[in-house]
């Protein structure tokens, strides 16, 4: 018999925590979660606002994140008091030319490849649900084709099934329906960085893991089922998924 202070006894006595839930399918947001693109939006919007003597801050950023382009443009103009000076359409046109130069240089965020390869190797169905439209998606992903090829499917913001942007659940419900078989919302785990995206996941009846930018006010964390500082901190077993083996 092992003594009370032996490593064998200690290992046997440590209980394995019960999972938060048992999920079978995983849905990833893209911007700011898989790819480091959010900084590009911030950089460009700061430049545009500087012309009007205004400053772009994170309270405004939080309201715009994850929204469709037309909605985020309206928020930008209204919140910054630019009505009569700049229309949402003019803002988008100006922003577009600058973003197109930046998007192809975006990089994959820490922990992303390890998690995606792990889930794919263990035959966990995975997909992407992004507010980005087709043209932006192509620019952002052109140097990351191998990673996106592992996804079962991708749903974009200009998809006909996505009638309303996040926090409407449309995009996540469309993503769920495109998996094979009858998948329920409670079987799905969504990874998001944006408050509106977490809201969309919860409105869809799904679980949400939030990986927010550290500059985002913690008040925006409250809807998430779990908040992580990085995908490097994610433990699959906490959600009933196969454990990492390395």
Secondary structure, DSSP 8 states (H G I E B T S, - for coil): ---TTSHHHHHHHS-----S---SEEEE--BTTTB--HHHHHHHHHHHHHTTT----HHHHHHHTTS-HHHHHHHHHHHTT-TTT--HHHHHHHHHHHHHHHHTT--B-TTHHHHHHHHHHTT-EEEEE-S--HHHHHHHHTT-HHHHTTSSEEE-TT-TT--S-TTSSHHHHHHHHTSSS---GGGEEEEESSHHHHHHHHHTT-EEEE---TTS-GGGGTT-SEE-S-GGG--GGGGT------
